[in-house]
Amino acid sequence: LSEFIAPKLKKIGNGVFWKGHNIKKLYIPELEEMGRLCFTGLRQLTELNAPGLKKMGDACFHYSVNLEKLFVPELEEMGNQAFTEIPRLQRIVVPKLKKMGVYTCMCTAKVLKILYAPELEMLPENSLLGVKKIKNLHVPKLKITENTTKCILRAIKLAALKDGIRKV
């Protein structure tokens, strides 16, 4: 099974496709909710197209190391460690995201260049841990707290130092 197409599927439970499957592409247009660990360890997965997805559980794509394309324009809530250890994902564009879990982009952020989340108001602790190459962080509604400041400064500092800009 290299492609999983489920035009009417609304919800996926916990751990449904956990490890061992050779799925490369997911097209689930009416999917609204994913449980915990549902696509964890799918090493062949390169693309997720779920335009109706609103809620993503914890560690949904943990260790799905080849994931490069993500289309989830309706996503409002992302669980803890949703995109950890995904070294190829460079863009996370989530225009309706309101809630992000802790360690959400940990280690994915080694290559993460764009985070577009105009509705996001809070960055949880360590949500951007491991960010090294971020170029565009678009979160205009973000409330500035000590924690969000730490997250952003850590990401910017690492990106700046990587590009040879001196620390101020």
N, C-alpha and C positions, 0 to 999 in steps of 0.2 A: 504494500500500500504506500504509494509515494505522494498521493494527494488525498486530503480528506475534505470532501465537499458535503455540507449538510445545510441545505437552504432553509429548513424550517426549525432547526434545533435552537431552543431558547436558553437551556441551562446545561452545564457540564459539571458533574460532581467531583469530589476529591479524588485525585490520583488516577483518573480514568485512563489516560494515555501515558502513564508514568513509565519512563525508560523502555528500551528495547524495541520500539517501533521505528520504522524507516520512513516516516512521514516527512515529506519535504515542504509541502505547502498546505496551509489550512485556509479554507474559505467557508466561513460560517456567518452569513450576512445578518441573520436574525438573533444571533447569540447575544444574550443580555448579561449572563453571569457565569463566571468560571470559578470552580472550587479550588481548594488548596492543591498544590503539586500536580495539577491536571496535565501539564505538558512538560514536566520536569525531566531532564535527561534525554530529551529527543535530540540527539546529536546531529541528525540529518536535516532538521527543520531549518528552513531558510526564510520563510515568509508566513506572516499571519495577517489575514484580511478578515476582520470582524467589525464591520461598520456600525453595528447596533450594540456592541459590548458596552455595558455601563459599570460593571463591577468585576474586578479581577482579584482572586484570592491570593493568599501568601504563596510565595515561591512558585508561581505558575510556570515560569520559564527558566527556573534555576538550572544551570548547566546545559541549556540548549545552545551549545557553543557556536553554531553556524547561523543563528537567527540574525538576519540583516534588515529585513523589511517588516515594518509594523504599521498597520492601518487600523486605528481604533479611535475615530473622531468623536465618538459619543462617550468615551471612557470618563467616568466621574470619580471612581475610587480604585486605587491600586494598593494591594496588600503589601505586607512586609516582604522584603527580598524578592520582589516580583521579577526583577531582571538582573539577578546576580550571576556572575561568571559567564557573561555572554560577550566575548571579546570582539565581535564583529558589528554589533548594533551601534550605529553612529548617530541616529536621530530618534528622539522620542517626541512626537508631536501629538499632544493631547489637549486640544482646545477647551474641553469642558472639565478637565481634571480639577477636583476640589479637595481630594484627600490622597495623600501619598504615605505609604508605610515606611518604617525604619529600614535602613540598609537597602532601599529600593533599587538603586543603581550601582551598588557596590561592585567594583571590579569591571562591570560593564563600562563604567566610566573611564576606563583606560583609553577607550577610543571614542567615547561619547562626545560629539561636537555640538549638538544642538538639543536643548531642552526647551520646548515651547509649551507652556502651560499658563495661559493668560488668566485663568480663573483660580489658580492655586494661591491660597493665602498663607499657608504654613509649610515649612520644610521640617520634617521631623529629624531628630538627632541622627546623624550619620547617613542621611538619605543620599548624599552624594559622596560618600566615602570612596576614595580611590580615583576620583576625577583627576585627569591629567591633561586632557586636550580640549576641554570645553571652550568653545568660541562664542556661542550665543546662548545666553540664559535669559529667556523671555518669560518673566513672572511679574507683571506689573502690579498685581494686587497683593503681592507678598507682604505680610506684616513683618516689620523689622523687629526681631527679638534677639536676645543674646544667642540663642541656638541657631536661628537662620543666618545670623551674621557669621557665626563660626563655620557653618556649612559652606556658605558662599566664599568667605575669605580663604578657606582651605582649598577650595576648588580653583579660585582665581590665582592664589599663590602658587600652587603646583603648575597650573597652566603657564603662568608668567615665567616661573623659573625654568620650565622646560623649554620655553622659547627664548631664553637668554636675557630676559628682562630682570633687572636687579630688584630685589626686595626693598620696599620703601620703609 
